[in-house]
Structures are given as structure tokens and as C-alpha cells.
């Protein structure tokens, strides 16, 4: 990747004083902006190739660093804890303001991978007038019922085991030791407690945020593109459907990427190595009628 395609690092000030790291890939001044939200435990740099490819097609791209990952100044622990609410009500509104200021008047799209897709969906529901459309990649609900009958791990039994483990791990370590357990990264216990609610009930909840988040998602009317990976054990078909069913009023377009198309196993992460395939789905969706 050339230096020009590598993107420029910025720090976005927020109301709480936390600064959100964001990497900006400048496209054409009059084209849409895509705000890309990473998966659980995944650093922003994982999406460098995808972001550069989208920018190469003319789009403006802002890749957000999740709290506790990559270049974030925070690391989860007993003294540093946060949940979905801090991201949804502090970090993301500031990032939207920043992205809109970079390209005033440009249509704004949210693109999320896995947990980032959930944050994107909730944000579109909460700020519907600001979000022109959504792209969800490998975004499935961890709801245990969506994994009943799975032939590989995770299955319903292993998801329910993780549901029981999360509170105990938080008490013991002061954070969720995902790197040790082998699921996600090291995460704040508040994040995982909110994730746990989704896994238990398929309901969006952010402790400290007194809103019906599912109702907001259901009311969203912008276009939604949901991309599923055919070999994705972490977001299989039933899991993805549990998310897309939340959009009651949005025009929904769904795409499935196979191993033959990808030239590799079409799983939860390998798609990002073949950035062109996903970019070729995203670009016409974003550039379509508005």
C-alpha cells in the first residue's frame, strides 16, 4: 500500500474528554463519506486495504478505532470500564460531526463489521436524519437461539456457556480477557455485559441509555446492504437474519459471498484480505440514487 493510500490519522475530541482515533482516507470532495466501524477486538488497521480500495473508487472513508483497541489511549481494566452507551452517546456523535465537517453536505453512510455493524444499526436508528444508508458486513446477532443446530462451534451450547462466563470473568479480572479465552479481544466488562444481553435476548441494550433501541432501528427507513459470508460460523444465516429482521421499514438488500468468489474461505475475517470484492458491492450501493 502506498503512503498516499495509507490514510491520515486524527484524534476526534468528544464531550467526555476522550479522543477517538480515526483514520481518514480522502476521496473526491463531492462524493459520499463512509464511516467504518470495526468488529469486537479488532484494530482499525485491519481495514486499511478495504478503506484504501473504497477511497480509490472515489469515496471518502473514516475508520473509527474502537475503545480499548489499536491506537485508543484506553485499555480495559478495573479502573477503566465502559459499555455500549459511551460509544453510542459520546464517541459516535462526535465522529459523525467530524466526518460531516470534513465533507459538508456529502451523504453519510455507516459501514460496520460484526459488533461495528450493531453500533451502525443503532446509530442509524438514533440519528436517522443524518444517515443515508447502512452497510453491514458479517453482522450477526450472538443470540444463542440463532445457533441452535449449528454443526460447528459456536453452537447454542457454547454461546450459552459464554453468557455464563462473562460476569464471572469481569469480576475476576476487572475486564473480559478475550485474548486469553479466544473470543474477541480484551474488552471492557461493560461492553461485554451489553453484548451478553444481545446474546441472551436478541435485544439492543446500552446500560445508562434509557431508549428503546430496537424500536429506533425498526423505524429507520434508509437503505440497508447486508453482506453475509457463506462460511462464517460467527455470523451464520440465522444469526444475520436475527439482525436484518430488526429493520421493519428499511429497503433491505442482501448479498452472500462464497469461497469461490473470494478465492479463500468465506469466513468472519478473511473477506477483508480481498478488499476489492466487498468494495465492489459497497461502491454502487453508496453511489446509487439518493
C-alpha positions, 0 to 999 in steps of 0.5 A, spaced: 500 500 500 502 506 498 503 512 503 498 516 499 493 510 500 495 509 507 490 514 510 491 520 515 490 519 522 486 524 527 484 524 534 476 526 534 475 530 541 468 528 544 464 531 550 467 526 555 474 528 554 476 522 550 479 522 543 477 517 538 482 515 533 480 515 526 483 514 520 481 518 514 482 516 507 480 522 502 476 521 496 473 526 491 470 532 495 463 531 492 462 524 493 459 520 499 463 519 506 463 512 509 464 511 516 467 504 518 466 501 524 470 495 526 468 488 529 469 486 537 477 486 538 479 488 532 484 494 530 482 499 525 488 497 521 485 491 519 481 495 514 486 499 511 486 495 504 478 495 504 478 503 506 484 504 501 480 500 495 473 504 497 477 511 497 480 509 490 473 508 487 472 515 489 469 515 496 471 518 502 472 513 508 473 514 516 475 508 520 473 509 527 478 505 532 474 502 537 475 503 545 480 499 548 483 497 541 489 499 536 491 506 537 485 508 543 489 511 549 484 506 553 485 499 555 480 495 559 481 494 566 478 495 573 479 502 573 477 503 566 470 500 564 465 502 559 459 499 555 455 500 549 452 507 551 459 511 551 460 509 544 453 510 542 452 517 546 459 520 546 464 517 541 459 516 535 456 523 535 462 526 535 465 522 529 459 523 525 460 531 526 467 530 524 466 526 518 460 531 516 465 537 517 470 534 513 465 533 507 459 538 508 453 536 505 456 529 502 451 523 504 453 519 510 453 512 510 455 507 516 459 501 514 460 496 520 463 489 521 460 484 526 459 488 533 461 495 528 455 493 524 450 493 531 453 500 533 451 502 525 444 499 526 443 503 532 446 509 530 442 509 524 436 508 528 438 514 533 440 519 528 436 517 522 436 524 519 443 524 518 444 517 515 443 515 508 444 508 508 447 502 512 452 497 510 453 491 514 458 486 513 458 479 517 453 482 522 450 477 526 446 477 532 450 472 538 443 470 540 444 463 542 437 461 539 440 463 532 445 457 533 441 452 535 443 446 530 449 449 528 454 443 526 460 447 528 462 451 534 459 456 536 453 452 537 447 454 542 451 450 547 457 454 547 454 461 546 450 459 552 456 457 556 459 464 554 453 468 557 455 464 563 462 466 563 462 473 562 460 476 569 464 471 572 470 473 568 469 481 569 469 480 576 475 476 576 479 480 572 476 487 572 475 486 564 473 480 559 480 477 557 478 475 550 485 474 548 486 469 553 479 465 552 479 466 544 473 470 543 474 477 541 479 481 544 480 484 551 474 488 552 471 492 557 466 488 562 461 493 560 461 492 553 461 485 554 455 485 559 451 489 553 453 484 548 451 478 553 444 481 553 444 481 545 446 474 546 441 472 551 435 476 548 436 478 541 435 485 544 439 492 543 441 494 550 446 500 552 446 500 560 445 508 562 441 509 555 434 509 557 431 508 549 428 503 546 433 501 541 430 496 537 424 500 536 429 506 533 432 501 528 425 498 526 423 505 524 429 507 520 427 507 513 434 508 509 437 503 505 440 497 508 446 492 504 447 486 508 453 482 506 453 475 509 459 470 508 457 463 506 462 460 511 462 464 517 460 460 523 460 467 527 455 470 523 451 464 520 444 465 516 440 465 522 444 469 526 444 475 520 437 474 519 436 475 527 439 482 525 436 484 518 429 482 521 430 488 526 429 493 520 421 493 519 421 499 514 428 499 511 429 497 503 433 491 505 438 488 500 442 482 501 448 479 498 452 472 500 459 471 498 462 464 497 469 461 497 469 461 490 468 468 489 473 470 494 478 465 492 479 463 500 474 461 505 468 465 506 469 466 513 468 472 519 475 475 517 478 473 511 473 477 506 477 483 508 484 480 505 480 481 498 478 488 499 476 489 492 470 484 492 466 487 498 468 494 495 465 492 489 458 491 492 459 497 497 461 502 491 454 502 487 450 501 493 453 508 496 453 511 489 446 509 487 440 514 487 439 518 493 
